[in-house]
Amino acid sequence: MIKEKISATVDPQRLADAKALLSSDNTSAVLNAALDALVERERERQWLEAHTDADLPGEVAPDLSDLPWHD
């Protein structure tokens, strides 16, 4: 994968919190994870915006009849 070097000014506490959440000291990994989450969230938001409730299926009850039950 081709990478692009960037320079960014970020809130140091927010960056530290993100690194702690990912258990990583790698700023690039944290920024890539953040960008992945942003892209996924925006694609989902755009998809939902483009589809009305009428287009979406209703709730489907799962078939639990084959599950082993205890007590």
C-alpha positions, 0 to 999 in steps of 0.5 A: 500500500502506498502511504502518504506522509502528513503533518497534523496538529491534534489534541494531545490528550485525545491522541493519548486516549486513542492510543490507550484504547488501541493499546498502541504507541503507533500514531499512524495506526491510531490515525488509520483506525480513526480514518477507517471508522470515519469512512465506515460511519459516513458510508453507513450514514449516506446509505441510510439517508438514501434509503427510506424506512419503506425500503428496509426490511422489518425486524425478523424474529430469529429461529431459536428452536435448534438451540440447546436449552438448559433448565 
